[in-house]
């Protein structure tokens, strides 16, 4: 879970227009660590098994927090998957967040976050 949060934090920092502390960016998303775990687990279903197809989507919802979102496999090339995560917390004033990530299968067969 910590790896996913760190990777998403890096993605948020890369797409942020204004310089803000990482803690503020994560807090402003309104998403919990459990939401990020769920986001990552649903993403993995799109590229870990079978024949990954660009455009494949998975929707998730966390009944405990009310957060929900969609993950789309934008591109699968070689051993790498490019993903678009769209999520929103249950907070009335929360805005939807979009996070792009890329995961590649390393020589040990482990999927790791890459730039």
C-alpha positions in Angstrom: 0.0 0.0 0.0 2.8 2.5 0.9 4.3 2.0 -2.5 1.1 2.8 -4.2 0.6 5.9 -2.1 4.1 7.1 -2.8 3.7 6.5 -6.5 0.4 8.3 -6.6 1.9 11.1 -4.6 4.7 11.3 -7.1 2.1 11.5 -9.9 0.2 14.2 -8.1 3.4 16.2 -7.7 4.3 15.8 -11.3 0.9 17.1 -12.5 0.5 19.8 -9.9 0.6 23.4 -11.2 1.3 25.0 -7.9 3.9 23.9 -5.4 2.1 22.5 -2.4 3.2 20.2 0.3 2.6 16.5 -0.5 0.5 16.1 2.6 -1.8 18.9 1.5 -2.2 17.4 -2.0 -3.2 14.0 -0.6 -5.5 15.5 2.0 -7.2 17.7 -0.6 -8.0 14.6 -2.6 -10.2 13.4 0.3 -9.1 9.8 -0.5 -8.0 7.5 2.2 -5.1 4.9 2.1 -7.8 2.2 1.7 -9.2 4.1 -1.3 -5.7 4.2 -2.9 -5.3 0.4 -2.2 -8.6 -0.3 -3.9 -7.6 1.9 -6.8 -4.4 -0.1 -7.2 -6.1 -3.4 -6.9 -8.7 -2.7 -9.6 -5.9 -1.3 -11.8 -4.0 -4.6 -11.5 -7.0 -6.6 -12.8 -6.6 -4.7 -16.1 -3.0 -5.7 -16.9 -1.9 -8.7 -14.7 -3.9 -11.5 -16.3 -4.8 -12.6 -19.8 -4.4 -10.3 -22.7 -4.5 -6.6 -21.6 -6.4 -4.4 -24.0 -6.1 -0.6 -24.3 -9.4 1.0 -23.4 -10.3 -1.6 -20.7 -11.9 0.0 -17.7 -12.7 -1.1 -14.1 -14.9 0.8 -11.7 -14.5 0.7 -8.0 -16.3 2.0 -5.0 -15.4 1.9 -1.3 -18.6 1.3 0.7 -16.8 2.3 3.9 -15.6 5.7 2.8 -18.0 6.5 -0.1 -15.2 7.1 -2.5 -15.5 5.8 -6.0 -13.6 5.9 -9.3 -12.6 4.4 -12.6 -9.3 3.1 -13.8 -8.7 2.9 -17.6 -5.8 1.0 -19.3 -4.8 3.7 -21.7 -1.9 1.7 -23.3 -0.2 -1.6 -22.9 3.1 -2.0 -24.7 5.8 -4.6 -24.1 5.7 -5.2 -20.3 4.3 -1.8 -19.4 0.8 -0.5 -18.6 -0.2 3.1 -18.8 -3.2 3.9 -16.6 -5.6 6.7 -15.9 -7.2 6.8 -12.5 -10.2 9.0 -11.9 -11.5 9.2 -8.4 -13.7 11.2 -6.1 -14.1 11.1 -2.3 -17.6 11.2 -0.8 -16.9 14.7 0.6 -19.5 17.2 -0.7 -16.8 19.7 -1.6 -14.3 17.2 -3.0 -13.3 17.6 -6.6 -12.5 14.6 -8.8 -8.9 13.8 -9.3 -7.1 12.4 -12.3 -3.9 10.5 -11.8 -1.8 8.9 -14.5 0.5 6.1 -13.6 2.7 3.6 -15.4 3.6 0.1 -14.2 6.1 -2.2 -15.8 6.9 -5.9 -15.1 10.5 -6.2 -14.1 12.9 -9.1 -14.7 11.6 -10.8 -11.5 8.1 -10.7 -12.8 7.0 -8.0 -10.3 4.9 -5.0 -11.5 6.6 -1.8 -10.4 5.7 1.9 -10.8 7.9 3.6 -13.4 8.1 7.2 -14.7 
